[in-house]
Amino acid sequence: MKWEVIWHPKAAKNVEQLPRQVAERVFHKLEQVAQEPFKYLEHFEGEPYKLRIGDYRALIDVDFGKKILKIRVFDHRGRIY
């Protein structure tokens, strides 16, 4: 079963500012993650999970009961840590 992906408004704004090719790569990767989340997600310090997409990172909260992936933060790897 496919998981639902929800964007925090600030994270969505960061993706909108990316070049078109990079944004397409991000959305393609998220389609894969929605099918099999734990094949791609890694534990990050504390509660959220981390997703690597080239030089960009997403910090994702997971709601196991409702099968929701909430992208809390999305930015370049140099600014996210």
C-alpha positions in Angstrom: 0.0 0.0 0.0 1.2 3.5 -0.9 2.0 5.9 1.9 0.7 9.5 1.7 3.4 12.3 1.5 2.6 15.6 3.1 4.8 18.7 2.8 5.4 21.3 5.5 4.8 24.7 3.7 8.4 25.9 4.3 9.9 22.6 2.9 7.6 22.8 -0.2 8.8 26.4 -0.8 12.4 25.2 -0.8 11.6 22.6 -3.4 9.8 25.2 -5.6 13.0 27.3 -5.7 15.1 24.5 -7.1 16.0 24.2 -10.8 13.4 22.2 -12.7 15.6 19.1 -13.2 16.5 18.9 -9.5 12.9 19.3 -8.4 11.8 16.5 -10.8 14.5 14.3 -9.3 13.1 15.0 -5.8 9.6 14.2 -6.8 10.6 11.0 -8.6 12.5 9.9 -5.5 9.5 10.6 -3.3 7.3 8.5 -5.5 9.7 5.6 -4.8 9.7 6.4 -1.1 5.9 6.4 -1.0 5.9 2.8 -2.3 8.6 1.4 0.1 9.6 4.0 2.7 12.0 2.1 4.8 14.1 1.0 1.9 15.2 4.6 1.5 14.7 6.3 4.9 17.5 6.3 7.5 17.2 7.1 11.2 18.3 10.6 12.1 19.3 11.9 15.5 16.1 11.5 17.6 12.7 10.9 16.1 12.7 12.0 12.4 14.0 10.0 9.5 16.4 11.3 6.9 16.1 10.9 3.1 19.1 11.6 0.9 18.4 13.0 -2.6 21.8 13.9 -4.2 23.1 17.0 -2.3 19.7 17.6 -0.7 18.2 16.1 2.5 14.7 15.8 3.8 13.8 15.2 7.5 10.6 13.2 7.6 8.2 12.4 10.4 6.5 9.1 10.1 2.9 8.3 11.2 2.8 4.5 11.2 -0.9 4.3 12.1 -2.2 6.5 9.2 0.7 5.7 6.8 1.7 9.3 6.4 5.2 10.7 5.6 5.4 14.4 6.6 8.3 16.2 5.1 9.2 18.6 7.9 12.5 20.1 6.5 14.0 20.0 3.0 17.2 21.8 2.1 20.7 21.5 0.8 22.8 19.1 3.0 25.1 21.9 4.1 22.3 23.9 5.6 20.2 21.1 7.1 22.7 19.7 9.7 
